[in-house]
Amino acid sequence: MPSLAALLAFAALSVGLAVTPGPNMLYLASRTLAQGRRAGLVSLAGCRRAWR
């Protein structure tokens, strides 16, 4: 069985990964800030289409 320190480190890293945005979110936010709402929505539609 893993040690308590290893379990706590694993839990902390898991929470950190769960609350940080992924690459899609970073892409959408940067596109929206740089080129406006319409470009962000078009990018969102493209990302959504790729996941289907």
FIKOLZA-1660 file (N, C-alpha, C; in steps of 0.1 Angstrom, whole numbers, plus 5000, padded with zeros to 4 digits):
% residues 52
   i   px   py   pz ch aa at
   1 5008 4988 5000  A  M  N
   1 5000 5000 5000  A  M CA
   1 5009 5012 5000  A  M  C
   2 5005 5023 4992  A  P  N
   2 5013 5035 4992  A  P CA
   2 5013 5042 5005  A  P  C
   3 5023 5050 5008  A  S  N
   3 5024 5057 5020  A  S CA
   3 5014 5069 5020  A  S  C
   4 5012 5074 5032  A  L  N
   4 5003 5085 5034  A  L CA
   4 5008 5098 5026  A  L  C
   5 5020 5100 5026  A  A  N
   5 5026 5111 5018  A  A CA
   5 5024 5110 5003  A  A  C
   6 5025 5098 4998  A  A  N
   6 5023 5095 4984  A  A CA
   6 5008 5097 4981  A  A  C
   7 4999 5092 4989  A  L  N
   7 4985 5094 4987  A  L CA
   7 4981 5109 4987  A  L  C
   8 4986 5117 4997  A  L  N
   8 4983 5131 4997  A  L CA
   8 4989 5138 4985  A  L  C
   9 5001 5135 4981  A  A  N
   9 5006 5141 4969  A  A CA
   9 4998 5138 4956  A  A  C
  10 4993 5125 4955  A  F  N
  10 4985 5121 4944  A  F CA
  10 4971 5129 4945  A  F  C
  11 4965 5130 4956  A  A  N
  11 4953 5137 4958  A  A CA
  11 4954 5152 4954  A  A  C
  12 4965 5158 4959  A  A  N
  12 4968 5172 4956  A  A CA
  12 4969 5174 4941  A  A  C
  13 4977 5166 4934  A  L  N
  13 4979 5167 4920  A  L CA
  13 4966 5165 4912  A  L  C
  14 4958 5155 4917  A  S  N
  14 4945 5152 4910  A  S CA
  14 4936 5164 4911  A  S  C
  15 4935 5170 4922  A  V  N
  15 4927 5182 4924  A  V CA
  15 4932 5194 4915  A  V  C
  16 4945 5195 4915  A  G  N
  16 4951 5206 4906  A  G CA
  16 4948 5204 4891  A  G  C
  17 4948 5191 4887  A  L  N
  17 4945 5189 4873  A  L CA
  17 4930 5190 4870  A  L  C
  18 4922 5188 4880  A  A  N
  18 4908 5189 4878  A  A CA
  18 4903 5203 4877  A  A  C
  19 4910 5212 4884  A  V  N
  19 4905 5226 4884  A  V CA
  19 4912 5235 4874  A  V  C
  20 4922 5231 4867  A  T  N
  20 4929 5239 4857  A  T CA
  20 4922 5237 4844  A  T  C
  21 4921 5248 4836  A  P  N
  21 4915 5246 4822  A  P CA
  21 4924 5238 4813  A  P  C
  22 4918 5232 4804  A  G  N
  22 4926 5224 4794  A  G CA
  22 4930 5232 4782  A  G  C
  23 4936 5226 4773  A  P  N
  23 4941 5233 4761  A  P CA
  23 4930 5240 4753  A  P  C
  24 4918 5233 4752  A  N  N
  24 4907 5239 4745  A  N CA
  24 4903 5252 4751  A  N  C
  25 4902 5252 4764  A  M  N
  25 4897 5265 4771  A  M CA
  25 4907 5276 4769  A  M  C
  26 4920 5273 4770  A  L  N
  26 4930 5283 4767  A  L CA
  26 4930 5288 4753  A  L  C
  27 4928 5279 4744  A  Y  N
  27 4926 5283 4730  A  Y CA
  27 4914 5292 4728  A  Y  C
  28 4903 5288 4733  A  L  N
  28 4891 5296 4732  A  L CA
  28 4892 5310 4738  A  L  C
  29 4897 5310 4750  A  A  N
  29 4899 5323 4757  A  A CA
  29 4908 5332 4750  A  A  C
  30 4919 5327 4745  A  S  N
  30 4929 5336 4738  A  S CA
  30 4923 5340 4724  A  S  C
  31 4916 5332 4718  A  R  N
  31 4910 5336 4705  A  R CA
  31 4899 5346 4707  A  R  C
  32 4891 5345 4717  A  T  N
  32 4881 5354 4720  A  T CA
  32 4887 5368 4724  A  T  C
  33 4897 5368 4733  A  L  N
  33 4903 5380 4737  A  L CA
  33 4910 5387 4726  A  L  C
  34 4916 5380 4717  A  A  N
  34 4924 5386 4706  A  A CA
  34 4916 5391 4694  A  A  C
  35 4905 5383 4691  A  Q  N
  35 4898 5385 4679  A  Q CA
  35 4883 5388 4681  A  Q  C
  36 4878 5388 4693  A  G  N
  36 4864 5391 4696  A  G CA
  36 4855 5379 4698  A  G  C
  37 4843 5383 4702  A  R  N
  37 4833 5373 4706  A  R CA
  37 4829 5364 4694  A  R  C
  38 4827 5369 4682  A  R  N
  38 4824 5361 4671  A  R CA
  38 4834 5350 4668  A  R  C
  39 4847 5354 4668  A  A  N
  39 4858 5344 4665  A  A CA
  39 4858 5334 4676  A  A  C
  40 4855 5338 4689  A  G  N
  40 4855 5328 4700  A  G CA
  40 4843 5318 4698  A  G  C
  41 4832 5323 4694  A  L  N
  41 4821 5314 4692  A  L CA
  41 4823 5304 4680  A  L  C
  42 4829 5309 4669  A  V  N
  42 4832 5301 4658  A  V CA
  42 4842 5290 4662  A  V  C
  43 4852 5294 4670  A  S  N
  43 4862 5284 4675  A  S CA
  43 4855 5274 4684  A  S  C
  44 4846 5279 4693  A  L  N
  44 4838 5269 4701  A  L CA
  44 4830 5259 4693  A  L  C
  45 4824 5264 4683  A  A  N
  45 4817 5255 4674  A  A CA
  45 4826 5245 4668  A  A  C
  46 4838 5249 4664  A  G  N
  46 4847 5240 4658  A  G CA
  46 4852 5229 4668  A  G  C
  47 4855 5234 4680  A  C  N
  47 4859 5224 4690  A  C CA
  47 4848 5215 4694  A  C  C
  48 4836 5220 4695  A  R  N
  48 4825 5211 4698  A  R CA
  48 4822 5201 4687  A  R  C
  49 4824 5205 4674  A  R  N
  49 4822 5196 4663  A  R CA
  49 4833 5185 4663  A  R  C
  50 4845 5188 4667  A  A  N
  50 4856 5178 4667  A  A CA
  50 4853 5167 4678  A  A  C
  51 4846 5171 4688  A  W  N
  51 4843 5161 4699  A  W CA
  51 4832 5152 4696  A  W  C
  52 4824 5154 4686  A  R  N
  52 4813 5145 4683  A  R CA
  52 4817 5134 4674  A  R  C
% end
